[in-house]
């Protein structure tokens, strides 16, 4: 528990620790729960502390109700606890015996659970007859949610792949094929071409989700690690490479490219709110490119339909390497997943798995992917009727291509793992902001600070937990 609290204190150190990930979290007025009375002779209560809000709640509630109606041994209880920051705050102050059996968190935070004893690795809970369910999960998701031996620690709730959404009405007019973009540097040339075409009211053509996550994806896509220990997969990382060797060279090129995009007036100001500013701008065609995740597509489609009668014609393309020399044989998986909590209640833990299996396979999981926009996690989910119908209704979105990329992934490209994701993420975005704002124009200073501050965060975690 000491290790858990230390890790979570670091995670909560940055105010507003909320992940975009397709808008998986939404502010609600207060914690809510769906619960039925349980007696000593009644079903085993399985509590899920979750962070899902808004349009995601009806589907989750539907799954809970159907699971409870499908059997009598377990009763799933939903407890909305707020955003991720609220979840971690609640975990800190709760005694082990009062912890839930189930929580959800994001791919980027897996290090906080791999290197503590807070969760029970999923592969140790799943009975032998259910192992094929885990074996069927795509390699990029195993890389995101598993350990260095390929054992699954958490069950993915789909893949919210990061990338960019393109308005194909404008792209087709200009003869631009987004699939030809292989790098961030290619991306800049396309952005510039659209801005100079005169097709839009002003020079702004794109909105960027305000996160350093894309940079932390571009480097592994290029084929390089950001941390030691195999990017944190082989053990607790102790050293970062932001100011070292090839990563530093790529970092220079990435940051300079984004500076050129901003200085050209081609984008909304860095830091613009994705849901309140960028999403409406894309729906109203004030901009024609929008970075984010495929898990946010349902929100984009909804926003579009509110202002248009014609269906949206948009294509989502996975994120890019920095240069055209990138390895580009994989795409980091992203999104939310279920963890089974180490709460010393094996019966509730098994009930948590039974609920995951009910929700996370077959038509139920296919329906969730169709509801959210998340990519399926296995061929079994991909081939469900509900998801095939979802794809057929959106032929231009590029889902077949995204699934091809996912199915062919070699499992070697993933977000760097550490137990201090929130702190290191804040370090990265603050330094990028500082460079873009002209507060510090010397990239030698930027990347020296980047590496040293991340290394300090890694060291502090290690000192606290060893």
C-alpha positions, 0 to 999 in steps of 0.5 A, a space after each residue: 500500500 505504501 507503494 500505491 500511495 506514493 505512486 498515486 500521490 505523484 499521479 495526483 500532483 498535477 491539477 486536472 489529471 483528466 485524459 481526453 481519450 475520446 471524452 471518456 470522462 465527463 463532469 457530473 454533479 456528484 458521485 452516483 451509483 446503481 445498487 441493489 440491496 444485498 444480504 448475506 444469502 444474496 448475490 456477491 456484490 462486485 463494485 466498479 469505481 468508474 470515471 465514465 460520464 455523459 453519453 457513455 453512461 447509458 450503455 454501461 448501465 445497460 450492461 450492468 442491468 443485463 449482467 445482473 439479470 443474466 445470473 444470480 451469483 454476482 451483482 455488479 454495482 456501478 459507482 461513478 467517482 468523477 474524473 481520474 483525479 477523483 478516482 485516485 484521490 478516493 483510492 488513497 483514502 480507502 482502506 483495503 477491505 473497502 476497495 472495489 473489485 473493479 476500476 478503469 484507467 488508461 493505457 498511459 497509467 499502466 506503470 502505476 499498477 505494474 510497479 505496485 501491488 494494488 491490482 491483481 494481474 488479470 492473467 492470474 485471475 482468469 480461469 484456464 477455460 477463459 484463457 483463449 479470450 486473452 490470447 485473442 487480443 491484438 498484439 498492440 493491445 497486449 503491448 499496452 496492457 501486458 507485461 514484458 512476457 506478454 501477460 495481460 494485466 488489464 482488459 482493454 475496453 477497445 482501442 482509442 487509437 490516436 491520430 487525425 480526422 480529415 474533412 474529406 470534402 476539402 481534401 478531395 477538392 485539393 487532391 490530398 490523400 491523408 493516407 499518403 502522410 507518413 510523418 509529422 513533417 509530411 503533415 506540416 506540408 499538407 496543413 500548409 497546402 490547405 491553409 494556402 488554398 483559400 478554401 477556408 475563411 481564414 488561415 486556421 485549418 487544424 486543431 490539436 488536442 493539447 497533450 504531449 501524448 502525440 510526441 510520446 507516440 511519434 518517437 516509438 513509431 519512429 522506432 526509438 525508446 524514450 526510457 530505459 528498460 525497453 521503454 519501461 516494459 522490462 522494469 521500473 525505468 530510471 532514465 529518460 532519453 529526451 536529450 540523448 542521441 537520436 531521440 534528441 534529434 527527433 525531438 528537435 524536428 518535432 518541436 520545430 515542425 509544430 512551431 512552424 505550424 503555429 507561427 504560420 497561423 495554421 492552427 487554433 492556439 495550443 491549449 484550446 479546449 478540445 470539446 468546447 472550441 476545437 470540436 465545434 470548429 470542426 463541425 462547423 468546418 472552420 477547421 478541416 483537421 482535428 487531432 484526437 482519438 478514434 474513441 472520440 469519433 462518436 462525439 464528432 459525429 454527434 456535433 456534426 449532425 447538430 449543424 448539418 443535414 448531410 452526413 459527415 465525410 471524414 477519414 481518421 488516419 493513425 498518428 505519424 512518425 516524426 520523419 519518413 525514415 520511421 520504422 512505422 510497423 505499429 501504432 501505440 494502443 490507447 484508451 481505457 481498460 478494466 483492472 481487478 483490484 487487490 482487495 482481498 476478496 477473491 469471490 468479488 474479483 472472480 465476479 469482476 472477471 465474469 462481468 468483464 467477460 460479459 461486457 468485453 466479448 461478442 456483441 456486447 463489446 461490438 456494441 460498445 465499440 460502435 457506441 463509442 468509436 473505439 476499435 475492437 480488441 479481437 477478431 471475434 469482436 471485429 466480426 460481430 454484426 453490430 460492429 460490421 453494421 457500424 463500419 458499413 454505415 461509415 465507409 469513408 471513416 477508414 475503419 477497415 484501414 485502422 483495423 488492418 493497421 491494428 491486426 498487422 501490428 508487431 506489438 513493439 510500439 507502445 507508450 513509455 511506461 512509468 509510475 509518474 505519467 501525470 508528472 512527466 506528461 505535465 513536464 512535456 506539455 509545459 516545455 512544448 508550450 514554453 517553446 511555442 510561446 517563445 519564452 525559451 527558443 533554445 532547444 538545447 535548454 528545452 530538452 536538457 530540462 525535459 530529460 533532467 526533470 523526467 529523470 528527477 521524477 523517476 528517481 523520486 518515485 524509486 527512492 520512495 518505493 525502494 
